[in-house]
Amino acid sequence: MKITPYVIFAPIFLALIFGQALAQTNPPKFGKIEKEEFDELLCPIDSNAHAFFIFDFGKSEFKYNTTMEDKGFQLHFKRHCRIKIVDNQGFSWGDIRIPLYRSNSDKEEVFSIRGFSYNLVDGKIEKTKLDRKDILYEETSENWETCKFAMPNLKAGTIIEIEYLVISDFLFNLQEWYFQRQIPVLQSNYEVTIPEYFNYNQTQFGYYPFSVSQKAKRGRITLTSRERTGNRIVKSTLHTNEIDFEEIVNYYEATNVPAFPDEKFVKTDENYLSKVDFELQYTKFPNQPLNYYTTSWDEIDKKLLNNEYFGRRLNDTGHLRDAIATLKESGTQNEELVNAALEHIQRKISWNNIRSKYVDTNLSKPYKNGEGNSADINLNLVALLRSLDINSFPVVLSTRDNGIIHPAHPSVSRFNYVIAMAEIDGNTYLLDATSPISSLNLIPPYCLNHNGRVIGNYPEKWIDLENYKPYTIKAMYQLSIDSSLALSGKVSKNFQDYGAFDYKSRLNEINDPQEFFSELEEKNTGFEVKNMEIQGLEGEQQKLSLAYEVLPKHKIEGAGEMLYFTPTLDPFFSENPFKLEKREYPVEFNYPHTFQNVYTYIIPANLEITEIPEPMIVKLPEGNGSFHFQVHRAGQHLTINSVMKINKSIFSPLEYDALKKFFQFVIDKQNDVIVLKQL
């Protein structure tokens, strides 16, 4: 952002600090490392950590670029950190990723990358320099590329040190800062200097606190311009103009930050890590009006509808003419017509695995070429549905790994994906044609991330992405024990809704069926899986069934004449996924779950059934879940029916203790044994 229309040649920037100075922790000089840093073999605040940050320092400031390009203010972000690798499980922290924003031909650039790996060898520090040829760039999405490199010569005990500078013309992209990571951080500091011309909303996230302080200082920019006068003899005169302004320096600090707890059922750590981020609200330069960046959701809707790579493309339907005619002539209506349109787009365009809310060029090109990004595919679906006189709208969203959308902070850049919505007889259906196994209200799990924004003339602007289909698996086991104490039988499993989606995805990813058999054998310990039949891979998307035989690898064993075996061959959970004493963030299941296993055992006459598990019913408060364990005996036949239900997707931290105990009840009950006596 330029301040004046002058042609600028050379800057002079003076900082005049006033007010009470605040003591700040400064990073050590780059490359200056002492032997004592190798004395700490383990992380001092977490002896189980595989790696930890010794320090992580960041600094963002605005610098006025007065080169011939006359770019005005630019953002400079500098980072300097050291990481201690404790053991080989921490090697992944030597893989460095630097995200760089881009838009059209403009992009952020990274400069002055320096990296060293330090090792203590025979009492001396040996350092290995990062080779510039190992620095690579990768396109990761429509607006992002990644600078990446792997630090060399990693060993247990290595200390790595990295420093780099990112220069950005995107003033709205003031760097966020993470105080908490997946490994401990002993010292984390971030300094942000903001001139008075910029106003940012600052938002703090996470559960681990960090300190914030400020001070003011004066800044000055000296601008130089050249004036040419005269006709035959041209005379050049240099003029200078000094501009004084105020800056606010924000200091953020955290020490001894524990690693983010690694526990299951969280959509993305990004939502709960302790961090601070910034959103440009407006700019106000001398002699210029306010320029608002943070806008309203209604304004974002309008911009998307008028965007040539989004809303304006929805009227491009010439390439769909034949499909429209065929579908109209088919006579199908309502849900069947929506499903037929979905299946048509699924067949016509394969997804190239690029997530985007904008089409690459237009709608006809991917349709004709048979490949496109998520917007190419799903905006084609919206256009097709509208041409079939079905009320349809695009729904923009943030995928799970991209974090949640904050309704109080309107921002189009937070959206990275688009799906379709259809409305029939007052019922809404969410659709995503990128996956060949998705169907009505069965969109890919990575889309299930709180709310999406409906773009268009629809009364409900926010739509819940999560309260649709459950995850259901029901299994029947018909098993018998022969006279030699070998257990064998048949198994049939039925998968519905997201249960079917999950297993179809796995089967589609596996080229060798034997790999899937091996997975089943691992779950059914002691058995060999044979003669598998799979039904439902084609056709009905929301169902899948497996049937197979289990043959024994081992016999039932016991002590003397008494035999003991656990009848739950395929437990819902082999161990409790919840291990924390206290969880600070929600438990996030992707969907409600229903698991049911019915085991029928035929016991031979030479074995007496002396003890069977007791029935049990356990329920979560407010009907949020239940576990039923029932046992029925008829002569030498035993039937065990266990059903576990999780009836909602998100549990608050206050509900964690009850949920943890509930899971432990289930696991303990699944370990109950049947006792047999040999006659």
Beta strands, then each sheet from edge to edge (+ up, - down):
strand 1: 13-17
strand 2: 51-65
strand 3: 72-85
strand 4: 95-103
strand 5: 106-107
strand 6: 109-121
strand 7: 124-129
strand 8: 136-141
strand 9: 144-150
strand 10: 159-168
strand 11: 177-178
strand 12: 185-195
strand 13: 198-205
strand 14: 211-229
strand 15: 235-257
strand 16: 275-283
strand 17: 291-292
strand 18: 350-351
strand 19: 371-372
strand 20: 391-397
strand 21: 417-424
strand 22: 427-431
strand 23: 451-454
strand 24: 462-464
strand 25: 471-481
strand 26: 487-497
strand 27: 527-535
strand 28: 543-552
strand 29: 558-559
strand 30: 562-565
strand 31: 587-588
strand 32: 593-602
strand 33: 607-611
strand 34: 616-619
strand 35: 625-634
strand 36: 637-646
strand 37: 650-651
strand 38: 674-678
sheet 1: 1+ 14- 15+ 12- 2- 3+ 10- 6+ 7-
sheet 2: 5+ 4- 9+ 8-
sheet 3: 11+ 16- 13+
sheet 4: 11+ 16- 17+
sheet 5: 18+ 19+
sheet 6: 22+ 21- 20+ 23- 24+
sheet 7: 27+ 28- 26+ 25- 32- 36+ 35- 34+
sheet 8: 29+ 30- 38+ 33-
sheet 9: 31+ 37-
end
